[in-house]
Amino acid sequence: MQIKDLTIEELKALIRETVIETLEDFLEDPDEGKEIRPEIKQQLLESRKRRATGQRGIPAEEVAKRFGLTWR
């Protein structure tokens, strides 16, 4: 079958399916199913607690300075 033989509804369905497949490819999580090391999990939980209480992280300028970068 060729595209010219499709009805409008069949063509729309084909386009919809193609878009969904493409989005799934782009949005796929490469880390899905992997385990998080306990120390990383703990760091993430502590970071979440700090943010929940309004504490901010390290300023971007300071991070740049640590790595020898210039922050604009």
N, C-alpha and C positions, 0 to 999 in steps of 0.2 A: 504494500500500500504506500502511496506517496502522499505528501502533505496536501497536494491539490485535491486529493480524493476525500479528505476529512471534512466533516461538518464543522460549523462554527463551534459547537459545543465540544466536539472531540479535539479541535485545535486548542481551545481554551484549557481543556483538561491536560493536554500535552504540555502546554506552556506552564501551567500551574505546577505540574509534577516536576518539570525541569527546574523551575525556580526553587521549589522546596528542596530538591536534591542538592542544588548549588549552595543554598543557604546552610544546609546541614554540613556540607563539606567545609565551609568557612567557619562555622560556629562550633565545630567538633572540639571537644576538650581533650587534648593529647594526654592529660594526666588522669583522665577518668579511670577509676579502678585501681589506681596506685595508692599505696599507703604513705601517710605522712609520718616522718620520723617524730618520735615523742618530743624531742627538744624543739623542733620547729612548731609542732602543735602548741606547745606551752608558750612559745614566743608570740604566736598569733593570738592566743587567748589573752595574754597579758596586754598586748597591743589593743585588742578590742575593749578590755576593761578601761585602759587609759583614755581611749577615745570616748567611751560612754560617760566618763566623769569630766570630759571637757579638756583633758590634757592633750597637748599637741605633740607631734613628733619632732624630729630634728629639723630645723629650718633648712631649706634647700641650699641657701648660701653656705651653711656650715658643711653640708655634705659635699658640695662642690669643692670647697677649700680642702677638705680631707683628701680628696682625690686629685688635687692639683689642678682643678678646673676653674674657669672664670664664670661667675654667675652674673647675668645681666639683669 
